[in-house]
Amino acid sequence: MPKAKTRDNILSEKEVKDLIKASAESLRESFIVNVLLSTGMRVGEFVHMRKDWVDFTRGVIRIPEEMPCDCKDCKDGVWRPKTNRAARIIPIASEIRPLLKNFFRAFNSVGQSIPSPSSAYYHLQKAAKRAKIPHKVFPHALRGTFATMFIVKSMRKRKSVNVFTLQDLMGWASIETANQYVRLSGEVTKQSFEEIW
């Protein structure tokens, strides 16, 4: 089976709302959906996130360059983000602050509740099925949705999109990836317009 393309599975604004509403039936699903949609994290970063990554005082999540890890996916007992640029700081959206606080009161790491990318995918699929989204929904599609919505919201506020800021926020190795999402955001804006009208 061919791998689903992120750009073909970006969620519309209505689908985002439907997915968030559907995920509210389960705390785990709600945590997965809301954190991925509000941070743009890669699923590998998400399942490795630890309490000490989150700085509520500064309102940021710090993805480290590496950290010790004993999960089956990490080689040599060390986790590293996908690229050097992926070690970054992500602002915490106000919508997910309570979710993060509640989660990290109960757990020291996301992996204690959601032990693998496939586990995150499984729970996301359950919420997407209830939301009746007619295309594939997977963690990387939420990452792409975050990037696209960041651009669309910037445009609506009549602010120019700095592709270098977007590259830093997403942890992309290449500026061309940011440029692709800027181009893609026009299609998402058109789709949202058609849903409304």
C-alpha positions in Angstrom: 0.0 0.0 0.0 1.5 3.4 -1.0 2.3 5.8 1.8 -0.3 8.5 2.2 0.9 12.0 1.3 0.7 14.7 3.9 -0.3 17.4 1.5 -3.3 15.3 0.2 -4.6 14.8 3.7 -4.4 18.3 5.3 -7.5 18.8 7.4 -9.9 21.7 6.6 -11.0 24.0 9.4 -14.3 22.1 9.7 -12.5 18.8 9.9 -10.2 20.2 12.6 -13.2 21.2 14.6 -14.9 17.9 14.0 -11.8 15.9 15.0 -11.3 18.0 18.2 -15.0 17.4 19.1 -14.8 13.7 18.4 -11.6 13.3 20.4 -13.2 14.8 23.5 -14.7 11.4 24.3 -11.3 10.1 25.4 -8.7 12.0 27.4 -5.9 10.1 25.6 -7.4 10.9 22.1 -8.0 14.5 23.1 -4.4 14.9 24.3 -3.0 13.4 21.1 -5.2 15.4 18.7 -4.9 18.8 20.5 -1.2 18.6 21.2 -0.3 17.5 17.6 -2.6 20.1 16.1 -1.3 22.9 18.3 2.4 22.2 18.2 3.2 20.7 14.8 5.4 18.1 16.5 6.5 15.0 14.6 4.9 11.9 16.2 8.4 10.7 17.2 9.0 13.9 19.1 5.5 13.7 20.6 5.8 10.2 22.1 9.3 11.0 23.5 8.1 14.3 25.1 9.0 14.4 28.8 7.8 16.6 31.6 11.1 18.4 31.7 10.7 19.5 28.0 7.7 21.7 29.1 8.4 25.1 30.6 5.1 26.6 31.7 6.7 29.7 33.1 8.1 30.7 29.6 5.2 29.0 27.8 7.4 26.7 25.6 8.2 23.1 24.8 12.0 22.5 24.3 12.9 19.6 22.0 16.4 18.6 23.0 19.3 17.7 20.6 19.3 14.2 22.3 18.3 12.5 25.5 18.7 9.0 27.0 15.9 6.6 26.1 15.3 2.9 26.6 12.4 2.5 24.1 12.8 -0.2 21.4 12.9 2.5 18.6 16.0 4.3 19.9 19.4 3.1 18.9 22.2 2.9 21.5 19.8 4.1 24.2 19.7 7.7 22.9 16.8 9.5 21.3 17.5 12.3 18.7 15.2 14.4 16.7 14.9 13.8 13.0 17.3 16.6 12.0 19.6 19.0 13.8 17.1 21.8 13.2 14.4 19.7 14.8 15.9 20.5 18.3 13.9 23.6 18.8 11.5 25.6 21.0 7.8 25.5 20.3 5.4 28.0 21.9 2.6 26.5 24.0 -0.8 27.5 22.7 -3.2 28.6 25.4 -5.7 25.9 24.4 -3.3 23.0 25.3 -1.8 24.5 28.5 -4.4 22.8 30.7 -4.1 19.5 28.8 -0.3 19.5 29.3 -0.5 20.4 32.9 -3.1 17.7 33.7 -1.1 15.1 31.7 2.2 15.8 33.3 0.7 15.7 36.8 -0.1 12.0 36.1 2.9 11.0 33.9 6.6 11.9 33.6 6.6 11.3 29.8 4.1 10.9 27.0 5.5 7.4 26.4 4.1 6.2 29.7 0.6 6.6 28.3 1.2 6.5 24.5 4.3 4.2 24.1 4.9 4.4 20.4 4.0 6.3 17.2 1.8 3.4 16.2 -0.1 3.8 19.5 -0.6 7.5 18.7 -1.8 6.6 15.2 -4.2 4.0 16.5 -5.9 6.5 18.9 -6.0 9.2 16.3 -7.7 6.8 13.9 -10.4 6.1 16.4 -11.2 9.8 16.8 -11.0 10.4 13.0 -13.5 7.6 12.4 -16.0 9.1 14.9 -15.4 12.5 13.2 -16.3 11.0 9.9 -13.4 12.6 8.1 -13.5 11.2 4.5 -9.7 10.9 4.0 -6.7 9.5 5.8 -5.9 11.1 9.2 -2.5 10.3 10.6 0.0 12.2 12.9 2.0 13.7 10.0 -1.2 15.0 8.4 -1.9 16.9 11.7 1.7 18.3 11.5 1.0 19.5 7.9 -2.4 20.9 9.1 -0.6 22.9 11.8 1.9 24.4 9.3 -0.9 25.3 6.8 -3.2 26.8 9.4 -0.3 28.8 10.8 0.1 30.4 7.4 -3.6 30.8 6.8 -4.1 32.5 10.2 -1.2 34.8 9.5 -2.7 35.8 6.2 -6.1 36.5 7.8 -4.4 38.8 10.4 -2.8 40.5 7.4 0.6 39.5 8.6 3.3 38.3 6.2 4.6 34.8 6.6 8.3 34.6 7.3 9.3 31.3 5.8 12.4 31.2 8.0 10.2 31.5 11.2 8.0 28.7 9.8 11.1 26.6 9.1 12.4 27.1 12.7 8.9 26.4 14.2 8.6 23.1 12.3 12.2 22.1 12.6 12.6 21.5 8.8 16.1 21.0 7.4 15.2 22.8 4.2 13.6 26.2 3.6 12.0 24.7 0.5 9.7 22.6 2.7 8.4 25.9 4.2 7.9 27.4 0.7 5.9 24.3 -0.3 3.5 24.9 2.6 3.1 28.5 1.8 2.0 27.5 -1.7 -0.3 24.8 -0.3 -2.0 27.2 2.0 -3.7 28.9 -1.0 -5.4 25.6 -1.7 -6.5 25.2 1.9 -7.9 28.8 1.9 -9.9 28.0 -1.2 -11.2 24.8 0.4 -12.3 26.6 3.6 -14.0 29.3 1.4 -15.9 26.6 -0.4 -17.0 25.0 2.8 -18.4 28.3 4.1 -20.1 29.4 0.9 
